[in-house]
Amino acid sequence: MFENVNPITLTLEDAIRQGLTAGLSYDFEFLSEDVPGLKVLVFEEDVHTGQLLDLYDIYVEQDIAGMIFRGNLQVDNSIIDYEPDTYACFLWVAGNLTCRNLIAGCVPIYVNGNVTVQQTFIGYYNHGEVTIAGDLHAHLWIEDDHQTIVHGQVQAVTFGPDEQITTPDYTNWHDVLLPEMAAQLLKDGYLFAGNADLIRLIRDGQPVFKQDLTRTSISSDDFYQLLRNDLFAPDLFFLTVVQQAWTLRFSQYGPRPEDWKLDTLYISNEKEGRAFFISTAPGKPLSFHQQVAENEYEAITDLTSETGQQLFRYFNKARSVVSAKTAWNKYYQRDIDKEQLWQLVWLFNPADNTDDFAPTATAIFQRVVLAAEYPYTYIHSRYPEDSALRGLDEAPGAALPVSLLDGLLEHGLLAELSYREPISAEIHKLNEIGQLYRNTNFKTPPPYDEAPVSEAYLHFVNAELQPHGAMIVRVNAGMGNYLLACMPVASIPQLQQWADALDVTVEF
């Protein structure tokens, strides 16, 4: 079918038997019995073609029930299904799909990646289905009595004469058609998106739609798709995302009396000196505002105005920023053994009273899990001051070990001594954990008193502690200072093993 491409050819029965058609909304078993000899083509590599794909003709003239692409499909032409109420060649694309126009009628089309339609995407009639697991990018998306599901973001001007699109930008054909096309195609103001003349004009590259179409609405789906992003950790209701001059502040409605009672997005650009605010509450419509002064906002009622179009630009930028940060977050996520982490934290219990230590252990445990699963939130939103101190913005890969040590420090279970200051000036920090764990203070005789903490001093201290079953150990994640813990000698081998799993070394 395509030049220089050799697909695997299966019978439709074999494709059904191998589960290749599972999940597509066709009665393939009936089709294989009713129309014997149908084939399914499987393309193992990326496919790039300049030919028009007429899905109905491929089905009728070449006996091809469907095409499965294991990689990307790029069509420098249109993909069209003219027939609204019969079978056609289905498409299943594991990667990304790119084409000039995409017009889907009765055919099922499933794309696991993103879909980019350079001009017009039309879904028409109720026998077909398009499912896009990624994002949809199109100049214009028309949905007329069809079912298109986009799991990712939609970046397109939208048109819908019915309720298939929640809040379409346009619902009147006169608003999107060129005047001469409206005069030619509309009958008493009505036009079916699957109209053969309309599809033929689009296929032939004739100008049909206005080129200056702009988005006129941000739907609740658009808003919540952005608000409920993958950077939000459980039980987190506020999130700040920063990228160069852009600052995004998200807040989510919480059900408890003390929680925030609005879902909001604040978008600002420091260089442009401009900011917008979008808010809503359960059961309420979106409201749009422009910031005109500090803590002063002005409602935007006309989204087709210059201010409204700037809001769209800011909203789309917010989408791209969140998308980039989500990819960043995914890159730095770490899998950890949570049971082992829990046991590690409990090694620092200074007493036998488990009830007293449980809240502390839980807080430290949750802090480390946050760093492992949501490193962006940990570094930039939940613990930004600690992260700035540790330089995690430049070294985010250290978030996991640093989160453990900073959690222990926050609860006074470690002593942080500078390797620059004389130990006599910092001994009180070491004494705090000495009193906590061993009810003891440490000596600083010459020559240690006027020198910074060192391995030699730790050997001196441990020579006195070890006969009593305890030692001072250094827990090190490359943070610079000496972070010291007072440990029972019997616990040190387990501490070394479990800490090493989190890239923390234990030295003594």
Phi, psi and omega in degrees: 000313178255145179293140175060023177232130182241093181284162169279130182255123177242155167286156177300324178298318179295320179298320177294317182297324180277359178078016183286340180260001182298137178093348178268141188275066175227152169269078187291328179295319176296318181297318182293329177282323185282327182233085182296153174088005179289148183241158171235128180261134180241119181256117185279339183244170176301144179238132179229120183220155176253004184272152174291134175255102175266102190293331177287316179296321179300320180291312187283316188272334183243004178057040180253115181281335181187164178229131181245125181247116181286339179245224180265152175236119177241121182241111179278048182194201183254152171247120190224137169240108184283336191265124183274343196222035179208192180274155173208178182284118179283159177235134173228115185242118181285331181259226180260150177243129176231134178203170180284306175228148176230115182235113188243126177250258185278349191278142170276132177232125179235127180234122182280341180254219179265155176241126176241115178248113188294330181239271190236133172249123179236129169245123184224149179070159193264010180265350184249172180207134174241126178239125181239112182285335180259220183263156174247122174243123179206154173291317180215132176243119178248125181235116185229101179055044184230175176234104173243127180245120177245114182278336180265212182268151177249121176239086184195150166286134187245146177226132178208117177282348179236208187255019181293325174256127189303306180227081182291154177291325181223145177232356182247125182301327180299333182285335185250335181277145168299145184307318182292329178286324177298318179295326183280324191258329186282135174241109184056038178079004185249143174209129174273132184296340176269014179303127185298323180294319178298314182295321181295320177298316179296315180300319183280359177080018179284139175297122183239319187250154176297143182271342184263026179295137180231157176291137181243002181206153167243116185279165175299324177297316177303312184296310184288332175297324178279319183294315183270060184273169186285358177277342181286120175278160176303142179065017175255126183248349179229140181212134176245132179236127183235134173215107183054240184279352185268136175230127177243131176238117180255143169221140181246142177300135176243145185281342183283155182303326183276356185280163175295138187255014177226151165264124187223155170222123176248125182237124179226153174233114186296321182292321181276345180064037185227149180210148178230156185223124177242133182214159175197177175217161181309126179082002182249152177285164176291146171237144186239135181220149171252136178282126181250341176198174180298124181060026179227127186230150180239130183294144174252113183257339181243101182282355174272354179287173178300319179295319179296320179291327174295322176300316177300318180298317179294320180296316179293325176295319177301320177300313182292324178296313181296321178299317180294317181291327177295318176297319177300313181299317181296323181296322186264002176296147180230140172274131179229156174274103187292325178295319179292321177300316180300317178294323178299314180300321182290344174298339182266009176295118185280354183215179180273352184280102182288328181297320181290324185274341185304314179298321178295313180300319180296317180297317180293316179303311182295327179295316180292318178299320177300315179296326180286318188263332182225066184300327179295314179299318180300309188286318192253349184231312185277319182230052185295324181291315177298319182293324176296320178298322183270355179072030185288338177298324179272338181228064185295340179295344179270004186300322184294304179295323180294324180298322178296311184291320177293327176295318177294322178295318182303327182259015173070025183263354174230159173246129178254112181246135179290143175272010177250327185276148176298144185294334179298332180276350186235002185299335180298328178293318179292324179294331179297316178281334175297317178292322183294314186266323189235001183054048184216155172249155185255146180274152176227066180286162172300147005267012187281334192297323184259007177251154176295163177303143185209170176299324180298319179293321179296321176298320179298312181295314185291335175298329178273327184281323190302320177300340180265009175084019181223162177210153169269127178237151175261125173259126194228125174235025179076028184272356175100294181288169174274119174254116190244141177235151176254114190236144166299138182304322183295338183271348189294318178301319178293321177300315180299316183294310184287323179293323180299327179296339179255017179065032174248125178265148179244121185236144178204000000 
